[in-house]
């Protein structure tokens, strides 16, 4: 029997299921080997997935340290001799192994990769705390670094022991051992087939549709839902209705839910779960609503479940006077809980459906998307384009803003927010942007309204920095914003307010993040991305026309302000916020600190002036190199290290300053604390402009 709450009713006693803690899985009474077969892909979890897992466990621990937290299933096939071939769950199992390595938790039961010597050797070396590994598996090394970064960003030092205890004993996984006589090919076919279990957003959809009694309303809502759920396509391609988007399909002109087209449907006496969830129920003629050969697909910046939460928060804040936005959770694990708080009626469901469609239009046409191209220095993969069609009904894309300066700045600002807040539950900026856009006139393609939009996003970035990141009361022990901090300062009377900037500056920055006199508690990625934006904008404002010529007074003054010699303007022209630059590296490495003869000590290297934002690929290969060695490798034109990995403007300034010092300093002193301090002071002045 199929159930809306998710899954099938079945006789569980017939299944070889066992609930085990992480401690039992890796240090149980029976010594076991978990083997990843050759047909499984390599370890591929990135920082977002790893951080989300650790954050979810942390949230569960803080909410109730005595309760069990389930992290899914592990499916294996017992080959004999206590060797379990992993059929499903190897990404999670590898991550659990890396977390234990990061906490120095010994493991009796080992994870191995069949026919992948590099992967197995890398895991073994990490368990033995070896730093130098011959031929390391880059995916696993990156994963280990992401684990350590997530732990440092989420946990304070005094929380570590309590979290470790909870992680080992209260985090449970369901271990399903596939019977020996099962047909594994048939098992894979069943696992990959649709319909094993309803997803949370499908349950929400069923609950909302059940409130609508008119078949035409159900048809409208269903079509909205199905068209909006494809997050990788422009909504106008999925739903090409001129009565909604205008003749060119580039505006949102519909005024209400009732304006939307409905199918010619027959009255139904009852509603089944299958009919509520039917994906083709919203199609007018049973055919696709778009030309399969003319799709403009992109990589979405948010998944559908989390987008639903943003739309729900947007709907409630616009309609409910008593709504408390700070208590609303944007994490999709709370999807059913947040919708479960509502007293649903037809008015609300229709309003939500209408807002969902409008929000998807705004998301697709007014927010950045990442193209499916690889990040390269010479090609910015972030696109800020709207979709429309010409008189011949042919669709095409064009830049959102006709004016190049505004288009470029808005593209930088939105991508800056996106690379700073990739985690699903941290996209407050996206909610604020959509809330602002909801109140713009429908003819917002006019350039002055788009300039307003750019000013708004710029103001949002400034307020994030001054009113949250420079206010100690808004930050936790590792300088991460506390829950509700952004809503507290951004939302006023259900509107977004980017004015009223706090009178904060260099003094508040060094009080929170340090100046090298003591070890920093951590500096968030947003601070580095915001600084890169400010550096780019300083270039855009100061160097125009004749001022761009090499040797001009304006250009000479610009680089003097940065504290280095002229390293060409190509760095600024080609700059964009790459998703690959998410690691923080000490330019002067931790391995070489001693505090003697000008060499920085442990405290002095842990400040803004010595941190560089860099790609994980470059960071894994050169974290212990000296500044001079890094300079030689990172600026190597042969491309052994991709230049996009090191193309942060701040880092380019640091390397140029180090390069300038080569001819006037003795070897080994190209980058000392004097340089770190000077660079930090200059960057703080740039932030204050």
Phi, psi and omega in degrees: 000134181273139182235143180294329182291355172112111173106188179248150169278126182212165179279096185294336182292344179273352183262140179281065181259143176216126177272123183227150173279167177298322177300315180292325182295320185255344182220042181282183182290333180257125179285127185228157173239127177260118188247124176272117184289166185293333183284348177280146179290166178294164176298126190229004181292136178260187184299322184297312181295318182293315179297319180298319179297312181294321179296319179297317179295318179300315180299318179295320179295314181292329181286316180200099185290349180264353183266155179277140177244122182266133181245022174109204186238155172236122181250126183222163176239121183283112182274349186107163181055033179058031173256123182247114178282125184279118179268319181213134177111012184290330178296316180291319181296319178296319179297318177299322177296316181294324178297317179294323175298319181295328179268004182058039177270119180294145181233123176285315181272130188255152172256128179231160178244117181291129177065019175229083186298319183299318182294314180296315180297323180295315178298317180297321181292321179296321179296330179265010177060035175276131181271325181259118184238127175288130180049063181289156171279112187297321180300316180288321178297317177298318180300319179296319179292321178297322178299312182295322178295315180298318179298317181290329181280329187263322187256140168275165183299322182284349179269346190299312183297317179295320178295317179302315180298316179296316181301317183287323190252333185251349174272118185243153177227147177267113180266115180253114178265113181296131179303151183298326186269011183281149174278105185298325178298319178293324179297315179298321179298319179292317182298325184270355182281155180280141170111004178292322185205136177291137173280162185301319183292335176288325176294318177300315180301315180299318180294321180289317180296327182296339180283333183276126184262331180282124179304327179293321178293320178297322179295315178301310184296317182298319181293319176304310184300311184293323180288322181285335186290342175275096188280354184259005180231150174296138183298329180293336177285324180280335189222065189282070182251118181293333180288347175259314190247008179081172185299324180267001180060031182239010176229164174246101187252350179294141184257339184202170178300321183291342177291340188284147180291149178231153177289160171276091187248155178273152178295134178248139180278335179213163182239129176259158177300319182299318181289327179294326185263359184300121185290339182262008183293338182266359181279138185289328184225013179083000179254160178301148180275009186209161178277115185302336184271356184238032182279138175251079185277152179214173176270114183293153180268357180207151177270170189294318183299316179288330175295321177301320180294320178297317179293322178296316179296319179298317180295316184290320182291334179277340188245336188247117180295326184271003183293134178253102184295331183292339180267000181273134184256122180272010180272130186293347175291346177257015184302308181294324181295315181293319177288332180290344179284347188275148167262095190286138169217174184298321181300314181293316183298318178295318180295319178296317179299317178296315179296325178299316180293315181293319180296323178294321176298315180292319178300314185290323191255345184237000176243159180286152171232155176260124178292171181273011177276156177285147177296122176223152183303317188275002184219113178282114182280352178280127181241134174237087188223150174251152182259139175205174178230155182268188184294338179271011179067025179262126182279148176204167181249146174217154179304145182298318184248126179297331183276122188299317184299314180292318179302313183294316181295317180296322177297317178295315183298312183292320178289330175299314178298318186293318180286340178277332185229069181278334182298142188300326186269006186242017184270050176300322182303322181294320176298315181296319180296315180294321178298319177295314183295330179302330184265358175285151177300155183294341179265041187291001176288344177299137193299327183292327178288326178288328173295320176302318180299316179297317179298322179297311183294323176298315178296326178296317178296316179298320182287323173307311186291309188282321188265349178240301187286345176250018177239108188300329181293343180268359186241151176272193187292343178246023174065027171264137181304137178289155177304135178085355184298317182292314179300322181302320186261339185267320187267127176222117181052049176066016177236158176272132181237112180258006176271198178054050180293139178293146179277067182244157182194218187300320182298313180293324180298308183292331178294328182268313190256352174089162178230016179102350179282337173213160185293132180292147176278357180130144177235119183294155179301326182303322182299317180290319179293319178297321178296318177298320177298315181297322178294316178297317183292324176300318176298313183296326182277323188273323185254100178226149175057235183296335182295344181279348182292138180296132181093351179292156181300316182298317182289321179297317179294325180298312182286331174296322178296325179284338178092023181210171177281170184294120177245028175081150183270356180300326179302319181283320181295322183267358186295140167205167183273096182283138176291345181281341182267085182230006179255144175257127181240141169284119178296312167275118192288152178298328185295339187253005185289143173206346176073011183256142171051046177086348179289132183298152174259184186301321180289319187292333180277347183261066177209168183306323184295342181247356180271141175231139176270129192211160177287149182297329179299315179287321183296321182292332184270336188225027185296333182257005178291153174289162178305319180295317180295319177299319179302314181296321183278316186289332179259014179293117184289352181288345175085017176299324171245123184299131184296334178297336180291335186240015189271019171298134182299317178302316182292324178296324177294316179300315182292323179293321177297319177296319179296320178298329183281347185300319186278348184241006180230157175286154181306140180092354181239027180290338182215101182241180185297330176302320179288319179301314182294316179298316181296317180297316180299320179292320181291326177292325175295323179294320178295329184279346184290000000 
